């Protein structure tokens, strides 16, 4: 399996090189030059395996320069017993006759990012051993909340790596912030950025493609990589849980082998739903992908009308992990739909960089509409949905999952589509206790994050994950706040490199 860049078709690298580098030198994203296929008999065989077995099978199709022994080590290390609170790793919860919730938050940081970021350190270690010998890997991460903690936890004290996470100072929940700033480990660092997630993400991308920084790194035996979903090693593990979810739908009797399902995904950076798209293109019988956005509805507008325009007001919402106006992984979809045309994709990305918008052709928009539906909802609708799901099903969902549920309900009303559906649930509700508690209970008495956790537990009766409860009373290790323009200085300071 060979990988190329979305902006330069002359680039040809192995899976290990793509994972170790994270991003192509000209700023493009690595993508496989072909999508492997799963036949019906393959899916039937996967249905008989557990999550670890399914992961090994799917990953082996994409990571063809990994040996069987290397994949065994990576997958078993990531998903071994005790790391996730369910032996199924990513279990399905049956909400009603038509909709099932895919619980992707059973990992150590209670967010869906664990599904990939428990695996990525293993993949990166193996990849670096093949391609970057005698080099220390520096992981740079921009986060809107969940990626940061999941990456910090995944890379904590991993040999020959250092990780630095940037997050928007006012753009994450109090629980997310505390998770990151109290992170233990000798090779980790965290810095807040004055601005939003897009500022942090653009800053990281700029550092990646800075030739002077690259020169300093080589002089010091260092190399950049990324734990964001711009790294193929972050995206490919996400494909696994959509294949696995279909297998579970079959084995649980919710659909028959070969029968179609729909998938609904709350997303801001487009990585999670892109993984579902890859699963569909591999042959998993997914009829429609429903993209759910919050008030920052740039993706809804694009998937509906074909114009991507980030020149709009940015909103801080109750679902902060989706507060994004530049959806990096959309670039990979554009590349695929253009017929793997790097020049065309690079042109669209240049338009976005220079003018903040671009429009795709009518032909490409038609391709998009064949697969994707899209919708959005505001914080009021999000809270109403959390309340309704708790009252109707005695099931507690977080704000991001609520966005997906509401968009799904709106989609069914508008389309009449009764196809069995998987709704991706991306975070444990206790990560957003204030919003969830306020949605299901009148007259909230609590004044701080942890008293809200306790009140939510008392009112709902739902278990508090011990890793969140254990944060109470912890003091932050990392308190630095910087402007976007200072991000390079922050990186060099962390690494003790002089300008």
N, C-alpha and C positions, 0 to 999 in steps of 0.2 A: 504494500500500500504506500503510494507516494503522495506527498502533500505539496501544495503550491500556495501562492499568496493571492489574496483577493485583488491585489493591486499590481502584481507583476507575474505574468504567466511563465517567465523564464525561471522562476524559483522552483527548485525541486529538492525536497528534503524528506528524510525518513520521519516516522512518528516520533522517535526519540529526539531528533533534532528539533522538530516542531514544539515538543513539550519543553525541552530545555531552553529554547530561545524565547518562547512565549508569544512573541510578535515578530513579524518580518521586519527587516531593517528599514524598509521604505514606509512602514506604518501599516501595511496590510495584515490581514489575519490569515492564519494557516487553515486550509481546508483539504480534506482528502479529494483526490482527483476523480474518484468514483465512490458511489455509495453501495456497500455490499448488500446483497439480497438475502432475505429469509423466505424460504418456501414454506408452504403449509405444513409439510412434514417436519421442518426445523422448529416451527412454533409449537407443534404438538410435542416434540421432544423436550423443548424448553419448559413446557408446562409441568413436566415430571421432575424438574430440578428445583432446588431451593434457590434463594436469592444469590448466594455465593456462586453456585453452579451456573446460573444464568449470566451473571456478570462476567465470569471467565469466558463463556462462549461468545458473548457480544464483543467484549474487548479484544478478543483474539482476532476478530475480523478487521479491526482497525489498527491494532498495535502489532503489526506483523513482524517487526524486528525484535519483539520481546519473546524470549523463550517461554515454553510452557511452565518451567520452574519459576521464572521471574514473575509471570502473571499469577501463579499460585501464591507466591510470597506477597505480592501486592494486594491481591483481593482478600486473601485470608487475614492479612494484617489490618486491612481497613474495616472489614465487616465481621470480625471474629466475635464469638459469643461474649456478651457483657458490654460491648461498646454501644449497642442500641437497645432501647427499652422494649423492643419487640423482636422475637426470634425470626419474624418475617422481614425485618429491617425496614421495609416500607409497606406496612399493611394497608388494606382497604377497609374502610368503615362504611357499611351500607346505610345510607341516609334514608332512602326510600326505594320504591320499586324501580326507579329510573336512574337515580344518581348515587354514586359511591364516592367517598372522599379518600384520596390517596394521602396518607399521613406521612409526610416526608420530614417530619421534625422529631423523629425518635432518637436522634444522635446526641452526642455529648454537649452540643451548644443549643439544642432545641430549635434548630432551623434547618430548612431543606439544603442549605449549603454544605452541611455535614456529609450528605450523600456523595458529594464529589471531593470535598476537602479532607475527608479522612483517607481517601485514596490517592489524591494528588501528590502528597509528599513521597509516597512509595514510588509512584510513576516517575517523579522528577529525579529521585535518587538513582533509580535504574538508568534513566535517560542521561543524566549527567555523567554517570560512570562510562557510558558508551561514547559520549560526544564532548565532554568538557573535563577531561582528566586534570587533576591538580588545580582545580578552580573552585572557589567558594561561590555559591549561588546566592544572590541577593534578591529576595522576593519583594516586589513593590505591589501594594494593594490599595486601590481606592474602594471605599465601601459606603453604601447607603444604610448600613446597619448590620446585616447578618453575615455577609461575607467576611468582614473583618475578624470577628470573634472565631468563626469557623476556621479561617486560615491561620490565625494565631495559635489556636489549639492544635490544629493539624501539624504545623511546622515547629511547634515548641520543642526546643532542644534537639531537633533533627541535625545530625552531624553535617558540617560543611554547608550550612545554610544560615542566612539571617533574613528576618522578615520585618518590614516596616509598613504599618497600616496608616492611611490617611482617611479621616472621616469628617463630614461637615459638622461643625461645632454645635449647630442648633438643628441638625437634620436627622437625628436618631432618637430612639426612645431612651428614657433614663436607664432602663434595664440593659439595653444594648450598649449604651455608653459605659456603664459599670462593668459589664462583661469584658469589654475591651481594655479599659484603663486599669483593671486589676489583674490583667493577664500575667501569669508566672512564666518563667523561662529566661535563660541567659542570652538567647539570640533574638529576642523580640523587642519591638519598640512601636509606640503608637503616638500619633500627632493629630490634633484637630486642625481643621482648615476653616478660615473665615470665608464662608461661601456655601455653595450647595454641592451635591454629589458630582454634578457635571464639571464643576471647577476642579474638584479633586481628581476626577477621571482624566480630564484634559491635561492636568499637570503631570500625572503619571505617564501618560502617552508621550508628552513632550520630553520627559527625562529619558524614556526608552529610546527615542530617536535622536538624542543629542550626541553628536559625534565627539565633542570634547569630554563629556562624561564617559562615553564608551572608551576613549583613550585612557582616561584616568583609571578606569576599572581594569583594563588590560595590564596596566603598569603595576597594579596592586593584586593581580591574580584573582580578580572578581568578574562575575558576569551577571547580568540582569535576567530575571524571569518573572513571570506574573502568576498570581493565584486568582486573578479575575477571570471571568468566563471568556475574555479574549484569548486565553490559553486553551488550546485544544484539549489539554489534559484535564481541564476543568469541565469542559463540555461533554466529552465522550462518556464519562460515568453517568451523566444525566440521561443519556439515551437508554441506559440499562433499565432505569426504573419505569419508563413507559412501556418497554417491552415486557417487563415483569408484571406490570399492572394488568396488561391485556391477558397474560397467562393466568393471573389470579382471577380475573373475571370469568375465564373459561373454567378453571378448576372449581370455582365456587358456584358454578351453574348460572351465572348472571347473563352470560351469552354462550352461544354455541361456537365451536371452532369455526373460524371463517366469517362469523357475523361481525358487523361493523360496530364500533363505538365512537363517541365523540370525546374529545378531551378539552377541558377548560383550564386555562392557566393564568393566574395573576402575574403580570410581568412588567418590568420597567426597562430592563436592559436587553430584553428579548432572548436571553440565553436559554431560559427554562423552556419556553415554548418552541424555540428552535430545536432543542433536543427531541421534543415530541414530533416535530416535522421530520427530523432524520429517521426516527422510528417508523413513521408513516412511509417514507420513501424506501425504507428497507423492506417493507411488505407487511407491516403490522396493519390490520384492517381498521384504520382510523378514518372515519368519514369526514369530520370537520374538526378543525382546531379553532377554539374560541379564545380570543385574546382579551383579557380583562384588564382594564386600566382604572386608576383612580382619577381625581380631578385633573391631574397632569396627563391629558388624554391625547398626547401627540401620536401614539401608536394607533389609537382608534381612528383618528382622522386619516392617517396614512393608509391603513388597511381598507378604509372605506372609499377614499377619493384619489389615492395615488400620489399625493403631495405630502412630503415630510417637511414640516416647518417648525423649527425650534424657537422661532422669534415670537414668543408668547410669554405671558406671565407665568412665573414659577410659583407653585403652591406647596406649602408645608402641610401635609395631611396626616390623618390618623394611621395611614399605611405608609410609613416613611421609606421603606425599602423600595417602593415604587415611585418615589419622587425623583424622576429622571426625565430629562428632555432630550438627551442624546443616547439613543439605544444602540450601543456598539455592535451587538451581534446581528442586527438587521443587515449589516454589510455582507455577512455570509449568505443570507437568503437572497439578497440582490445578485450576488455573484452566481449562485446556482441558477436562478431564474433567467439570468442574462445569457445562459449557455456557457457559463464559466469564462465570461468575457472580462478579463482583468482591466483592460483599458476603459471599458464602459463603467465598471464599478469604481475605478479610481476617479473617473470624471465626476460621478455623482458625489463621492466623498469630498472632492475638491469644492464642488458647489456648496456642500454643507458647511465646509470649513470657512469659505470666503463669504458666503451670503446667508448662511443659516438655514437654507432650504434647498430642496430639489424635487423634481417630479419625474415619475417613471412613465414609460410609454403605455399607451392603451393596452397593448398586447401583454405587457408585464402585469398591469393591474388586473387584467382578466385572469391571468394565471393565479394571482394572489387570491382573487375572489372565489376561485374554484376550490380552494383549500381552507381559507381563513374567514372567520366572522369576527367581529370586534364590538366591544361595548365598554362603557365606563360608568362609574357612579361616584357621587360625592360622599363626604363624611356622614351626612344625615342618613343617606340610604345604607351606608356601611353599618352604622349603629342599629338601624332598624332590622337589618338582616341578622346581625349577631343575636338580637333579642328574639326574633322569630324562630331561628334555628334552635335556640336554647329552650324556648317554650314548647315548640312543636316536637322536638326530638330529644330533649334533655342532653344536647350535645353542644359543647363549647368550642367556638372557633375564634381565631384571631382576626384582626382587621383586614389583612391581605386576603385570607381565605374568604372572608365575607364579601369582598369586592368580587371575587370569582363567582361565588354563589349567586349574588344579585345579578351579575351580568348573564350568568347561565339562565336564571329565571326569566330575565327580560328576553333572552334569545329564544327560549321555548315559546313564550307568549307571542313573539313576533313571527316566528317561523312555523310553529306547530310541530317541530321536529321532536319526536319521542324516542330517538335513538338512545340506548343505554349510554350513560356518560360517566366519565372519571373526572373529578374536580381535584386539581392539585392543591393540597393544603400545605402552606410553606413555613408556618411557624407555630409554636406552642402559644396558646392564648395568654399565658402568664408572662410572655415577653412584652405584652402590651396591656398590662393589667388595668391601667387607668381607663383606657378607651373601652375595654371589654366590660369592666365593672360598671362603668357609667351607662353602657348600653343595656345591661340586663337588670340594673337595680336603681331605683329612685333614691334620692337623698343619700348619696355616698358620704360616709363619715370620715374616711381616711384622708390624711393630709400629705403623706409621702408614699414613695413607691412600694416599700415593703409592708406598710400597713394596708395598702390597697391589695397586695398579694394575699395577705391574710384574710381580708374582708371578702375578696373574690372566692377564696377557698371555702370560707364559712357559708357564703350564700349559695355557691354552686355545688359544693360537695366534690368538686373535681380535684384530683391530686396535683400538688405542686411539685414540679420536677426538683429533685434534691440539688441539682447543680445550679438552679436559680435561687432556691431558698438559701443555699450556702453562701450567697453573695452578701447577705445582710451583715452590715458592720465592717465590711472590707474597705480599706482605704486605697484610693487610686495610686498606682505607681507612676502613671504617665499623665502629665498635666499641661504639656506644651501646646500652645495654640499659635498658628502661623498663617500668614497670607499665602495665597497660591504662588505668588512670585518667590516665596522663600522656600518652596518645597525642595529644590535642588540643594540648598544650604542645609536643610534638615537631614537629607540623605547623607551628604558628605560628613556632617557632624556625627551622625550615628556610626559611620564607618571609620571615623577618625582620619579622614582624608582632607588634606589642606587644599584650598583653591589654587 
